[in-house]
């Protein structure tokens, strides 16, 4: 949509327990966060892109590579919390949270999260989804599966395979891709609303909205994604990027 100020935010935490210093992982001579930033800069419609971090080492690397960066609290529990803090410091209509562990993300995926004609702008929250082509991904708990209603809104989401194929196997499972877009009002709702036991159980903050009757738009696109959750994933990404050089 025209005349909207849309800010791309890349949350980058240094102290991950599963993969420490992941944003600075070397990929063919550049840190991973650099690749995410470069892909985000290609997106038409973003007014700017900023890395939001809690660590001076990431700040130093961002400055070295001329990337916009902002220091945020080290107390945030989720990337959305970090994006909310950015929203209190940088004014925009929409904030797009771009996962810092997707160095191969396609610009069109980020663009797909944007509001469209007819979407409510004061309260807006969207996730991008794509069809799962590899059956193994259906049972992989790192992939969030989602069910969409006829209006394109989220009905439910889970790390488990949903729906369960009791009556038919003729069903295309959808997974959530690492991009979400928020208005300020949606981000404020997120930080003002406590986590439920259900959210704690699945470690899935989408529940915070769904359990409270909030609309979550699911914007579908055909794409291939490769998140870096493990060192093995990192090796795959290195191979892909090396093959492009």
C-alpha positions as CSV (number, residue, x, y, z in Angstrom):
1,X,0.0,0.0,0.0
2,X,1.2,3.5,-0.8
3,X,2.2,6.2,1.7
4,X,2.9,3.7,4.5
5,X,6.2,3.9,6.4
6,X,7.3,0.3,6.7
7,X,10.4,-0.5,8.8
8,X,12.3,-3.8,8.4
9,X,13.7,-5.0,11.8
10,X,16.2,-7.8,12.1
11,X,16.3,-9.0,15.7
12,X,19.8,-10.3,16.5
13,X,20.6,-11.9,19.8
14,X,24.2,-12.9,20.6
15,X,23.6,-15.2,23.6
16,X,21.5,-18.0,22.2
17,X,21.9,-21.2,24.3
18,X,21.5,-23.5,21.3
19,X,23.7,-21.6,18.9
20,X,25.8,-18.8,20.6
21,X,26.9,-15.9,18.3
22,X,24.7,-17.2,15.5
23,X,24.2,-13.8,13.8
24,X,27.9,-13.5,13.4
25,X,28.5,-16.9,11.9
26,X,30.8,-16.7,9.0
27,X,29.3,-17.5,5.5
28,X,31.9,-17.2,2.7
29,X,33.6,-14.3,4.5
30,X,30.6,-12.3,5.7
31,X,28.5,-12.6,8.9
32,X,25.1,-14.2,8.6
33,X,23.3,-11.0,9.6
34,X,24.9,-9.2,6.7
35,X,23.2,-11.6,4.2
36,X,19.8,-11.1,5.9
37,X,20.3,-7.3,5.8
38,X,21.3,-7.3,2.1
39,X,18.2,-9.3,1.2
40,X,16.0,-6.9,3.2
41,X,17.5,-3.9,1.5
42,X,16.2,-5.2,-1.8
43,X,12.6,-5.1,-0.7
44,X,10.5,-2.5,-2.4
45,X,8.3,-0.6,0.0
46,X,10.6,-0.8,3.1
47,X,11.4,2.8,4.2
48,X,14.5,1.5,6.0
49,X,16.1,-1.6,7.6
50,X,17.6,-1.8,11.0
51,X,19.3,-4.6,13.0
52,X,18.1,-4.7,16.7
53,X,20.5,-6.3,19.0
54,X,21.5,-6.6,22.7
55,X,25.3,-7.0,22.2
56,X,28.1,-4.6,21.4
57,X,29.8,-7.2,19.3
58,X,26.9,-7.3,16.9
59,X,26.8,-3.5,16.9
60,X,30.5,-3.4,16.0
61,X,30.1,-5.8,13.1
62,X,27.0,-3.9,11.8
63,X,29.0,-0.6,11.9
64,X,31.9,-2.3,10.1
65,X,29.6,-3.3,7.2
66,X,27.6,0.0,7.2
67,X,24.4,-1.6,8.5
68,X,21.9,0.5,10.5
69,X,21.8,-0.9,14.0
70,X,20.1,-0.1,17.3
71,X,20.9,-1.3,20.8
72,X,17.9,-2.8,22.7
73,X,17.5,-4.4,26.1
74,X,19.1,-7.8,26.9
75,X,15.9,-8.7,28.9
76,X,13.7,-9.5,25.9
77,X,12.4,-13.0,25.7
78,X,11.3,-13.0,22.1
79,X,12.1,-11.3,18.8
80,X,8.7,-9.6,18.9
81,X,9.6,-8.0,22.3
82,X,12.7,-6.5,20.6
83,X,10.7,-5.2,17.7
84,X,8.3,-3.6,20.1
85,X,11.2,-1.7,21.7
86,X,12.3,-0.5,18.3
87,X,8.7,0.8,17.7
88,X,9.1,3.0,20.8
89,X,12.2,4.6,19.4
90,X,11.6,4.7,15.6
91,X,8.3,5.9,14.3
92,X,6.6,3.8,11.5
93,X,3.2,2.6,10.4
94,X,4.2,-1.0,10.1
95,X,7.2,-3.0,11.6
96,X,8.3,-6.1,9.8
97,X,10.2,-8.6,11.9
98,X,12.7,-10.4,9.7
99,X,14.3,-13.5,11.3
100,X,18.0,-13.1,11.4
101,X,18.6,-16.8,10.8
102,X,17.3,-16.7,7.2
103,X,20.2,-15.5,5.1
104,X,18.6,-16.9,1.9
105,X,15.3,-15.2,2.4
106,X,13.8,-13.9,-0.8
107,X,12.7,-10.2,-1.0
108,X,9.3,-11.2,-2.3
109,X,8.6,-13.1,1.0
110,X,9.2,-10.0,3.0
111,X,7.0,-7.9,0.7
112,X,4.2,-10.5,1.1
113,X,3.8,-9.6,4.8
114,X,2.8,-6.0,4.0
115,X,-0.8,-4.8,4.4
116,X,-3.1,-5.0,1.4
117,X,-6.2,-3.1,0.4
118,X,-8.9,-3.9,2.9
119,X,-6.6,-4.8,5.7
120,X,-7.2,-3.0,9.0
121,X,-4.1,-0.7,9.5
122,X,-4.6,0.5,13.1
123,X,-4.4,-3.1,14.4
124,X,-2.5,-5.3,11.9
125,X,-0.6,-8.5,12.4
126,X,0.4,-10.8,9.6
127,X,2.6,-13.9,9.1
128,X,3.8,-15.3,5.8
129,X,3.0,-19.0,5.0
130,X,4.0,-21.4,2.3
131,X,3.1,-24.9,1.3
132,X,5.3,-27.7,2.7
133,X,6.7,-29.8,-0.1
134,X,8.9,-32.1,1.9
135,X,6.8,-34.5,4.1
136,X,9.7,-34.6,6.6
137,X,9.0,-31.0,7.4
138,X,5.4,-31.7,8.5
139,X,6.7,-33.7,11.5
140,X,9.6,-31.3,12.2
141,X,8.7,-29.3,15.3
142,X,10.9,-26.4,14.2
143,X,8.3,-25.8,11.4
144,X,5.2,-24.1,12.6
145,X,2.2,-25.5,10.8
146,X,-0.9,-23.2,10.3
147,X,-4.5,-23.6,9.3
148,X,-6.2,-20.8,7.5
149,X,-9.9,-19.9,7.2
150,X,-11.7,-18.8,4.0
151,X,-10.8,-15.1,4.7
152,X,-7.1,-15.8,5.0
153,X,-7.0,-15.5,8.8
154,X,-5.2,-17.9,11.1
155,X,-7.5,-20.5,12.7
156,X,-4.8,-22.3,14.6
157,X,-1.1,-23.1,14.5
158,X,1.1,-25.7,16.1
159,X,4.5,-27.4,16.0
160,X,2.5,-30.7,15.6
161,X,1.1,-31.7,12.2
162,X,-2.4,-30.0,11.9
163,X,-4.9,-30.9,10.8
164,X,-4.6,-34.7,11.5
165,X,-5.3,-36.6,8.2
166,X,-7.9,-39.0,9.6
167,X,-10.4,-38.7,6.7
168,X,-8.0,-38.0,3.8
169,X,-4.4,-37.6,2.9
170,X,-5.2,-35.1,0.2
171,X,-4.2,-32.0,2.1
172,X,-1.4,-29.5,1.6
173,X,0.2,-28.5,4.9
174,X,1.2,-24.9,5.4
175,X,4.2,-23.6,7.4
176,X,4.9,-20.2,8.8
177,X,8.0,-18.5,7.2
178,X,10.3,-16.2,9.3
179,X,8.6,-12.9,8.5
180,X,5.8,-11.1,10.5
181,X,4.4,-7.6,10.2
182,X,2.9,-5.5,13.0
183,X,1.3,-2.2,13.6
184,X,2.2,-0.3,16.8
185,X,-1.1,-1.3,18.3
186,X,-0.5,-5.0,17.7
187,X,3.0,-4.8,19.2
188,X,1.6,-3.0,22.2
189,X,-1.0,-5.7,22.7
190,X,1.7,-8.3,22.5
191,X,3.8,-6.8,25.3
192,X,0.8,-5.9,27.4
193,X,-0.6,-9.4,27.4
194,X,0.9,-12.2,29.6
195,X,2.0,-15.5,28.1
196,X,-0.5,-18.3,28.7
197,X,0.3,-21.9,29.6
198,X,-0.4,-22.9,26.0
199,X,2.2,-20.4,24.7
200,X,4.7,-21.7,27.2
201,X,4.0,-25.3,26.2
202,X,4.6,-24.9,22.5
203,X,6.9,-21.8,22.7
204,X,4.7,-20.2,20.0
205,X,3.8,-16.6,20.6
206,X,1.1,-16.6,17.9
207,X,-1.1,-18.1,20.6
208,X,-1.0,-14.8,22.5
209,X,-3.1,-13.3,19.7
210,X,-5.3,-16.3,18.8
211,X,-6.2,-17.1,22.4
212,X,-7.4,-13.5,22.9
213,X,-9.5,-13.4,19.8
214,X,-7.2,-11.2,17.7
215,X,-7.0,-11.5,13.9
216,X,-3.8,-12.8,12.5
217,X,-3.5,-12.5,8.7
218,X,-1.7,-15.3,6.9
219,X,-0.3,-14.2,3.6
220,X,0.5,-17.2,1.4
221,X,3.4,-17.3,-1.1
222,X,5.3,-20.0,-3.0
223,X,8.9,-20.0,-1.7
224,X,11.7,-22.2,-0.5
225,X,13.2,-21.4,2.9
226,X,16.3,-22.6,4.9
227,X,16.5,-21.4,8.4
228,X,19.8,-21.7,10.3
229,X,18.8,-23.5,13.5
230,X,21.9,-25.7,13.8
231,X,25.5,-25.8,12.6
232,X,24.5,-28.4,10.1
233,X,22.0,-25.9,8.6
234,X,24.8,-23.3,8.4
235,X,26.9,-25.7,6.3
236,X,24.0,-26.1,3.9
237,X,23.6,-22.3,3.5
238,X,27.4,-21.9,3.0
239,X,27.2,-24.5,0.2
240,X,24.3,-22.6,-1.5
241,X,26.0,-19.2,-1.3
242,X,29.3,-20.6,-2.4
243,X,27.7,-22.1,-5.5
244,X,26.4,-18.6,-6.4
245,X,29.8,-17.0,-6.4
